[in-house]
Amino acid sequence: MVVYKFPGDLDSGNAPISDSLLGKLRHDILTGVFKPGQKLTEQELCKRYDISRTPVREALRQLEADGLIEMILNRGAFVVGMSDQDYRDLFELRKICEIQAVKWAIARITDEQMDALEETFEFMEFYTLRNDIDKMLTINSGFHQVIYEAADNRQLQKLLASYQNICKYKNAEAIYDDDYLQQVLEEHRGIFKAFVDRDVKAGAQAMERHMNRTKERRCGSV
């Protein structure tokens, strides 16, 4: 059996302070540190994360745009969080965007981006053979990132980054069968082959299969 854990937020790492804080707040909301209905005050958040009010306000605005908190006039910010239905709906929205990204990416991908996609897939094969789930998940995110960039649409890329950063928290500690990594690799193999063949229809179908299976693994078959 393997324990499935996602890497950090796509907007973490060497991101600006406001983005780093956003990742921490998103993590704490989606992992239950902050409960639905709980009030978040700027003063308490500044103290908790040892940060000034400006990045806190920026992060709260983005969390409201993500639907994770609600700003109520004259009352403040309250945690909304994500229900099971919210997650199921979000996976469906992500699927639609991932399919469109593949269609555009196959048509628009540059030679340099194609080389990056091939290299990334080869790393996925390597880490699957080593059964290194942490590295595999990081490379998995990188594979999708190459597709997003090749799609050459900033609005879609921003949406998908947001969806990934939320979806990854659903059953983040789930345990899967020993062939889990091989299943994921084969799903990505179908996507990669469509790029090699420059087959937009096959790419859309392969991505739809991958996203359907991803949703089933994370949300169940309902």
PyMOL commands that set and color helices and strands:
alter all, ss='L'
color gray80, all
select helices_A, chain A and resi 17-30+42-49+53-66+84-108+111-129+133-151+154-167+180-197+200-219
alter helices_A, ss='H'
color red, helices_A
select strands_A, chain A and resi 2-3+39-40+69-72+76-79+175-176
alter strands_A, ss='S'
color yellow, strands_A
deselect
rebuild
show_as cartoon
